[in-house]
Amino acid sequence: MNSIKSTMPIKDATSESFDSEDTSITFKGEGIEWILLPTSDLNLDLEFYERTLKLKPLRTGKAKNDPFIDDYAILKAPNGVVLELVKPKLEHMDLFKYPIICYTVENLVERYELMRSQNERLISDIVDTHETWGWFYVMSRSGTLFQLQGPLPKKNLSHS
């Protein structure tokens, strides 16, 4: 198995630079490196994480690609795990009740096709950021929502 050598730069939604020493996220291979934390009050929860865990947001803003999310704030724990506070769109609040584990895979399109062929409950198509990275949501058979993320081919996808 090859390791993923992709780096996703994290930039502020409104500027090209900001004050943070380590602002990139390097994905090291398949595994859990990102956790979505749904909230109905992004500012209240962001204040909590800043005050209690001393985590500063790397980026905050309006979601541009994800059809389920209104607002977000990205935080990075000292061990490198990314915590993303997400405020779901009102019509998706019932879907985003609990933390969502994001599992990084080496070939996102292949994994999507495999899950589709196995009749898994795909909640979304692949969300393409147009920066060679994407994700999709899937519901486990017991009802747990999770996200798979990973690199995308450089060509346009028919799934997005």
C-alpha positions in Angstrom: 0.0 0.0 0.0 1.4 3.4 -1.0 1.2 6.3 1.5 -0.6 9.4 0.5 1.9 12.2 0.0 -0.7 15.0 -0.5 -0.6 18.2 1.5 -3.7 20.4 1.8 -2.9 24.0 2.6 -5.2 25.6 5.1 -5.8 29.3 4.4 -8.1 31.8 6.0 -11.3 32.2 4.0 -10.9 35.9 3.7 -7.1 36.4 3.2 -4.0 34.8 1.8 -2.1 34.7 5.0 -2.6 34.5 8.8 -0.7 34.0 12.0 -0.1 30.3 12.6 3.1 28.3 12.5 1.9 25.0 11.1 -1.0 25.7 8.7 -0.8 22.7 6.4 -2.2 19.3 7.0 -0.2 16.4 5.6 -2.1 13.1 5.1 0.2 10.2 5.9 -1.9 7.3 4.6 -5.1 5.5 5.2 -6.6 6.2 8.6 -8.3 8.7 10.8 -6.9 12.2 10.7 -9.9 14.4 10.6 -13.1 14.6 12.8 -16.2 16.7 12.1 -17.8 18.1 15.2 -21.4 19.2 14.4 -22.7 22.2 16.3 -25.8 24.4 16.3 -23.8 27.4 17.6 -20.3 27.5 15.9 -19.2 30.7 17.8 -20.1 29.2 21.2 -18.3 26.0 20.5 -15.3 27.7 18.9 -14.9 29.8 22.0 -15.0 26.6 24.1 -12.2 24.9 22.2 -10.1 28.1 22.2 -10.6 28.7 26.0 -10.3 25.1 27.3 -8.0 23.4 24.8 -6.1 26.4 23.6 -6.8 25.5 20.0 -6.8 28.4 17.6 -8.8 28.2 14.3 -6.7 27.8 11.2 -9.6 28.7 9.0 -13.3 29.7 9.5 -15.9 30.6 7.0 -18.9 29.6 4.9 -18.7 26.2 3.3 -18.3 26.5 -0.4 -18.2 22.9 -1.5 -20.1 20.8 1.0 -23.9 20.8 0.3 -24.7 19.8 4.0 -22.7 22.5 5.8 -23.3 26.2 6.3 -20.3 27.3 8.4 -17.1 25.7 9.7 -14.0 26.3 11.7 -10.8 24.1 11.3 -8.7 23.5 14.4 -5.6 21.3 14.6 -4.7 19.3 17.7 -1.0 19.1 18.8 -0.9 15.5 17.5 -1.9 16.6 14.0 -5.5 15.4 14.1 -7.9 18.0 12.6 -11.0 19.0 14.4 -13.5 20.7 12.2 -16.5 22.4 13.8 -19.4 22.3 11.4 -22.7 24.0 11.5 -25.0 21.9 9.3 -27.6 23.5 7.1 -31.0 23.6 8.9 -32.5 20.8 6.8 -29.5 18.5 7.7 -29.3 19.1 11.4 -30.9 15.7 12.1 -28.2 13.9 10.1 -25.3 15.7 11.8 -26.1 14.9 15.5 -22.8 13.3 16.6 -19.1 13.6 15.8 -18.3 12.2 12.3 -15.1 10.3 11.8 -13.4 11.1 8.5 -11.4 8.2 7.2 -8.7 9.0 4.6 -8.3 6.6 1.7 -5.7 6.4 -1.0 -8.2 6.2 -3.9 -11.4 8.0 -3.1 -13.1 7.2 -6.5 -12.3 3.5 -6.2 -13.7 3.3 -2.6 -16.8 5.2 -3.7 -17.4 2.8 -6.5 -16.8 -0.2 -4.3 -19.3 1.0 -1.7 -21.8 1.8 -4.4 -21.4 -1.7 -5.9 -22.0 -3.2 -2.4 -25.2 -1.2 -2.1 -23.9 0.8 0.9 -26.0 3.8 1.9 -24.2 6.6 0.2 -25.5 9.9 1.6 -23.7 12.1 -1.0 -21.9 12.0 -4.2 -18.2 12.8 -4.1 -17.6 16.4 -3.1 -14.9 17.8 -5.4 -13.0 20.8 -4.1 -11.3 21.2 -7.5 -8.0 21.1 -5.7 -7.3 17.3 -6.1 -9.1 16.5 -2.8 -12.6 15.3 -2.1 -14.9 13.4 0.2 -18.3 11.8 0.5 -20.7 10.8 3.3 -21.8 7.2 3.9 -24.1 5.7 6.6 -23.1 2.5 8.2 -25.6 -0.3 8.4 -26.2 0.5 12.0 -26.9 4.2 11.3 -23.6 5.9 12.0 -22.7 8.7 9.6 -19.1 8.9 8.5 -17.0 10.5 5.8 -14.4 9.1 3.5 -11.9 11.6 2.1 -8.9 11.4 -0.2 -7.1 12.5 -3.3 -9.0 12.8 -6.6 -7.6 12.3 -10.1 -6.7 15.6 -11.8 -9.5 15.1 -14.4 -13.1 16.2 -13.8 -15.3 13.6 -12.0 -18.7 12.6 -13.2 -19.8 12.1 -9.5 -19.4 15.6 -8.3 
